[in-house]
Amino acid sequence: MTEKPDIVQIRMGQTPQSQPTVTTKAMHIKVGTNKSVIIYNHINGYILDAFLKAVFSDDNRPK
């Protein structure tokens, strides 16, 4: 009986070797007096989501 390996290598496709990704400013938000945040493209979605929830939560509203 032939032994079958538990791990099999596969190749999905070649990564493009073209131009490197250029980071550019996507958004500039003024959070308060003398405070601002710059968000760049290619930000991970979960990081952006956590940031937006922290900055724009109901707890941060002026009372």
Stockholm file with secondary structure:
# STOCKHOLM 1.0

chainA/1-63         MTEKPDIVQIRMGQTPQSQPTVTTKAMHIKVGTNKSVIIYNHINGYILDAFLKAVFSDDNRPK
#=GR chainA/1-63 SS CCCCCSCCCCCCCCCCCSSCCCCCEEEEEEEETTEEEEEETTCCHHHHHHHHHHHSSGGGSCC
#=GC SS_cons        CCCCCSCCCCCCCCCCCSSCCCCCEEEEEEEETTEEEEEETTCCHHHHHHHHHHHSSGGGSCC
//
